[in-house]
Amino acid sequence: MRGYLESDTAFYVAVGGFITALFVLGLGTFAVTNPESLRGTEIVGFVAGFGLFMAVYFISILVHRLEDGFDVE
């Protein structure tokens, strides 16, 4: 595991995965403790905004790899 996280790109991907897992866990906890709050359109915007944020995050990782000259596979 340590060898995998020695590169910057692998570390950023691991952090992105951790943040996504934390978001899903928090959203699941919120859904269990306060299910009546999930009926509105606010939650759709919240999830869509987070999804857009994470998409830009992972696209920036891809651009970082392209700048360094790595093959994208």
PyMOL commands that set and color helices and strands:
alter all, ss='L'
color gray80, all
select helices_A, chain A and resi 4-6+8-33+35-39+42-68
alter helices_A, ss='H'
color red, helices_A
deselect
rebuild
show_as cartoon
